[in-house]
């Protein structure tokens, strides 16, 4: 959708297609200028632009051209107000669309400057003349990501016209990026372009590649391209891809390049016309086959079913790789179908797989912090699961006992990872790993606690005398613990401290604590709730253990509801304790969010008025003063006076009574933004700053530092002038000045754990920009010394990523193949004490996100075919089924909302899964059979096994022992089954649903109203918190209000 333009005498350009609307174009141009100059709020802009459009309508291509072109007073980069607010409003009102945005960005892109360096001049770009952005890469990156999300959600490309328009301009963009990359490559001496410009271009190109992948896989686009009239568009795409794909391969994106090349040579090529007569005959024959031979009747030779040791090992790895997902109903369902009534083998294999998972973590040197939850699962969760599987063993003929199965399993456990007591003292055989030395004994005593084996049998199982014993209080029961907590709140502190024990009783403790939290939220006993939340927030590893026995929303939904509906009592006395109670509860919620990369939807929060949702979506972003209400402005001024004005008397009840804890936490980033401006402008004495932070590092305000430090981290990357020094000064006070009580220091450590990753990235980024700055290293050391606990999001670290990507003969694809091959070899030779093959399910999650479900499934199918030809078909099929059916907690649909039920389904959908792609391929089995009958048979056979394994049945776990265990497994299993069908649904659209607390600044435009304002660029008088204290002129007296205060 190119824009033809004509040049007017005044130098402005007008679309030729809007020649009759020259006046309208001028009105829109004047309107935009006024909006920028006055910093018109987005709400007012939305009202005025509707009126303007009704009086002077313009097509989307013209509107986008006006808003995305440089203006006479700004040719550097697009104003943030336009980028983050106006463009979104125009899109929401359908005044601009995807093709028009891409056209305008292309026309004024800085990349044309590099393209001209290699002798290329585009007609549209030439007509833009000098009105080209000096640096457009940032705005291009942001818009590309926004358009990627819109395309994925089905709002970016709605019609055939949109599809072809986007394809045309996307082809031009590919050519432009190819030329720009070529120019940078030729500029070896760096005489024409800086390193920063090259990095910015590559960042913009990376965002464009994500959009390109979304466009190439969009159903509307594919349908439009398949039309005969789209021949020229297909040709343009094919030619552009031919040159573009090699350019991105040079940057290391081989996996993405493969997907684009497959689209060019496969999908696009398939749309080219063929002989009509032959096609008609083929279509008639295909219709005949379809009517007589369906997928259900496709002939496949059945193979023997083998339950490999690797199969359950993969499933448990996937369940524990990030947020623990050992759901009783899912697991019992999986085991019942997998073992088909063979309870003895099931019992033994579950024990072996559990030990294998922990041994794998030890051999991979993942550290005790990572393996803690695996250890707790083995000792505290597994005996409970086994106790519920024990009763069916009596129906086996001949009958077997749990003791027999446990003895058989322990005989096959690797003694290198889990030595016997005597082996621990044998220098020649000891692994010197104190972490796993006592696991055998702990497991046996836990099984004894749950009635699986008698105490007298433990010595026989271990082959020696054990120096451990049953817990002093015996087996704990949830109901009794709950009642004890209700009668004596001090018990709560004791129970939280016992979550990390390895004695088999932790399940009852976690269940009881969950019920305590729910009860306290319902009764609004916030004083006691503060105690338990504060303790848990300081123990991230305990959160993992808690989720072994309690569903996530069971804990978080009551807490979020309490925070959202928090109100002062009518007879409220002191307000500082209220802030402290609120902050402790909020800190626990933020600890969960950070540790597992949760979004508001993951918490079950969907209401637009929810405090929790607002905080997670925009809490770390400064809000421009013009967007604040009068009440918020007054509250913000009150906090500045109370914190930094030594004559105000500090923070009193009057201030806190007029500002609820919710209001305060939503204003924190704006408060810190104003503080940075005041400090950088020498309007805030350092002594006053330190005095103010004595309040902020106290326990009643300290949780607010999560969003404050997140804001400072983001702002450090984008600020200029004296502002970075002010940010660093504030961070020094927070991190290097040891203030407050021991409780405050412990809470600060919990805060640093949450913000450590984005803070470290921001500090290192600033260090690269200012390598001589001596203030950065002490801050980095302080972050490291706080010993932050790594999160469990399922994401791979840099070392893992580099290792997989650098695998010989294929990078990540070769690494995945090697993993599958080692699983097969291990399953073929499961001799006694064989060390489990190294594995982390993070590799599969990473491969699924990087290669895509279709390409990853093809890798699995290739291994199925090769291994089957080698004579090990039954083994590879079990491993393939396990990989496809493994739970992916990073790709679960959000829990059903208690509010508007439509919001959770419309906002996000899970990504495409291996199971869905396998189903699609199976449905095309007849087509595949004509070219590769062997592949078609493998696909159908694997599809049937996967669907059989994922079939939902009511688990036949015995219920007689559950009441005795006191874990409430019946209710948990029933609740889990309610969501089982939804979790395995078929509607899957690519999208990232997690709200990571480590979002960069560019993520603010990913479909959430982050409330981003100027960000410190082009500030006007409205950004002065003390604007109400006196008139503000042209902006030079922005911070005059501080002089009157201090």
Secondary structure, DSSP 8 states (H G I E B T S, - for coil): ----EEE-TTS-EEEGGGGGGHHHHHHHHHHHHHHHHHT--HHHHHHHHHHHHHHS---HHHHHHHHHS-BTTB-SS--HHIIIIIHHHHHHTTSS-HHHHHHHHHHT-THHHHHHHTT---HHHHHHTT---S--HHHHHHHHHHHHHHHHHTSS--SHHHHHHHHHHHHHHHHHHHHHHHHHHH-TT-SSS-HHHHHHHHHHHHHHHHHHHHHHT-HHHHHHHTSGGGHHHHHHHHHHHHHHHHHHHTTT-HHHHHHHHHIIIIIIHHTS---HHHHHHHHHHHHHHHHH--GGG-----------HHHHHHHHHHHHSSS----HHHHHHHHHHHHTT-HHHHHHHHHHHHHHHHHHHHHTT--HHHHHHHHHIIIIIHHHHHHHHSGGGGGSSS---HHHHHHHHHHTS-TTTS--HHHHT-TTT----TTTTTHHHHHHHHHHHTTSS-GGGHHHHHTS-------TT-S--HHHHHHHHHH-THHHHHHHHTTT--SS-HHHHHHHHHHHHHHHHHHT-HHHHHHHHHHHHT-HHHHHHHHHHS-HHHHHHHHHHHHHT----TT---SHHHHHHHHHHHHHHHHHHHHHT--TTTTT---TT-HHHHHHHHTTS---GGGS-HHHHHHHHHHHHHHH-TTTTSS-HHHHHHS-HHHHHHHHHHHHHHHHHHHHTT-S-HHHHHHHHHHHTSHHHHTTHHHHHHHHHHHHHH--TTHHHHHHHHHHHHHHS--S-HHHHHHHHHHHHHHHHHHHHHHHHHHHH-TT-THHHHHHHHHHHTT-----SS---HHHHHHHHT-TTTTHHHHHHHHHHHHHHHHHT--TT-------THHHHHHHHHH-HHHHHHHHHHHHHHHHHTT-HHHHHHHHHHHHHS--GGG------SS-HHHHHHH------HHHHHHHHHHTHHHHHHH-HHHHHHHHHHHHHHHHHT---------TTHHHHTS-HHHHHHHHHHTHHHHT-S----------TT--GGGGGSSS------TTSS--GGG-TTGGGS---SSTTTTHHHHHH-
